[in-house]
Amino acid sequence: MAAPHVGRDEPARPRPLLTLRPSRGWTALNLGEIWAFRDLLFSLAGRDLKLRYKQTALGVVWVVLQPLLAAGVFSFVFGTVAGLPSGGVPYFPFAFAGLLGWNFFSNALTKVGGCLVSNSQLISKVFFPRLILPLSSVGSGLVDFAVTAAMMGVLLGIYHIAPGVGLLLFPVWMLILTAIALGVGLGTAALAVSYRDVQYILPVALNILLYATPVAYPLEKVLEKVPERLRGVYLFLNPLAAPLAAMKASLLGTPMPTAGSLVVSAATAFIVLAAGVFAFKRMERSFADVI
Amino acid sequence: MSSSANGSSGDVAISVRGLSKAYTITHEGDRPSTLAETVLRRVRHPFQRAASETFWALHDLSFDIRRGEVVGVIGRNGAGKSTLLKILSRITEPTRGEVDLFGRVGSLLEVGTGFHPELTGRENIFLNGAILGMAKSEIRAQFDAIVDFAGVEQFLDTPVKRYSSGMYVRLAFAVAAHLNPEILIVDEVLAVGDAEFQKKCLGKMKDVSSQGRTVLFVSHNMSAVRALCHTGILLKGGQMLMQGPAQNAITEYLRAATDAAGCSAESDYLRLSEVRISQADMASTNTVIFNTAAEIHLHLEAKRTLDNLAIVVHLRDANDVHVASMCSPEEGHLPFDLRAGKCVAIRCRLDPVRLMPGRYSLSVYAFRPYDPVAYLSAERVRDFEVAPAVLPGGMWPYGVENRQHGLLRLADTVEMEL
């Protein structure tokens, strides 16, 4: 007999393992439960990766090829045609370093934003902490990022660029980008359950944001044009700008944005993430009924 | 089973108190489906809410299920069975009430949820296991047993899109069958695959219950419920009609729709005093089980003497499409004479009922050969329903509502070669 004979000799009822009742208002973020479902998190991230590389002739090469081509176009347009400075390094690795961070952000946000709708079958038929889906989307995005980062390493070798101790701070910039992608993505994903048009807005917004953010051009060029007292506002409105510039600085030794600008970005990222998580948790209970 | 005999309250596995679930139905055309539309409407009519209605899928349900009990949850479509299972398996929240669960719940609401056609059998076992809540180590430990149960050894590294539907279903069920929760919730998934595999599944389910685990089982397949369950819960319109021994619940379910009214008709010549449908141990029912034998009983009384009489029974579906007919001469009874005041009882045995699940009506006519006069014309004198069912080897139950499978199963055995 595998079943425990709880309370057989006691007159009182044993405590239930779990009580289901309607939840009201804000619900707690149950991290313990997410940890209990970690195998599902890895399995779903693994599924995404396997599916992406199955039945493609070039497989993993695509992950590298796309930023290589884009970096080529950017270094021609911004470097050669517009003649923008690139902080003392050749324009091609400069543009590629920018795209390394940007592609991670853009992929993660797109995947997180669509993760509920594309897994509607799972949501209506199986229980698991719903946060597992966006987290696994970020996880599979991190694997793609690792592949592109390896290509970045190759480029650094080719151009004889040695990153300094600034490289140690790289994970911090990644953390800021992840927090923003997850925060915006969670809100988008939850809204997309009821309103599918959110999914069409996202690619358009990302396309505009790519040019509004110093990905392929240096942050200093923008800050030069922004009046001193509005710089904080700019960095708050586009929290991607500083960490992306900091990524380039960590990798290539280009000028590091000021500590103040990075703190503004980190604070904004935290607010965005908290808002995203709260919105997601708030709408979570009706996902299975509405989707 | 031994523990279910123990009546102490400490043996409760699931305790449901005052459980209700409401869905809001927004009327079609009123419902904004895009964000832009919603925002526009809010701006134009800031205080007006879209017209909506509250639909109670479950209403004030209370019951206890004891540890080790195998419970069949039965009821017509829309009775609230699936909603109940969804709440118990935590997919959706109750609107009111509480459920206490005394043990880990594993649920299987659909075979192969999360199976991906592009992934191989091996990859899908791990993915599906994780989706059903198994840890990787648990799946690894059970891997060989799962593969063996499904019988797909040679195809483990083939994408499941190349599997036959039988193999697919077997593999999907095999993963779920190796879940080891204390409370197992299963929705109409047992009756999949071929007969041999079904037997295997039933055996597996019996094993599960004999290990003292609690099973909640929704099915339209009454023979599976009868074979498997100790007790039954009968739902109707979101409320519980009864909880009791499985056999009683099944009988009650089949009897629920029976009404004796409006089953007679007469003409100047004949009186039809009884139109009754019976099946197995039920003398009168309005619901028959698909693919099992049923009988139609007619009782005719002659007001005037008639000779050379033939009886015709027509079957029509809910859309009044004439599906089939039975005529006494064609079924081997020469036209007969009936003297005034005399009665005749006619019994029509259909073995098995091949009408697809759905609503039908019976019409009864009396004719004489080469005579255009209808001596009795009892149109749609009795309605009956063929209960939703899972066809042998079928993957999904055939419901009453959808007519995508046609009206009639063509033959008892169809020899299809592949």
Interface residues (C-beta under 8 A of the other chain):
Chain A: M1 A2 A3 V6 G7 R8 D9 E10 P11 A12 R13 P14 P16 L17 L18 T19 L20 R21 P22 S23 F37 D39 L40 F42 S43 L44 G46 R47 K50 L51 K54 Q55 Q121 L122 I123 S124 K125 V126 F127 F128 L191 Y195 R196 D197 V198 R285 A288 D289
Chain B: S3 N6 S8 S9 G10 D11 V12 S15 Y23 S33 T34 L35 A36 T38 R67 G68 K86 I87 L88 S89 R90 I91 T92 E93 P94 T95 R96 G97 E98 V99 D100 L101 F102 G103 R104 V105 S107 L109 E110 T113 G114 H116 E118 L119 E123 F126 L127 A130 I131 L132 G133 M134 A135 K136 N180 E182 Q211 G212 R213
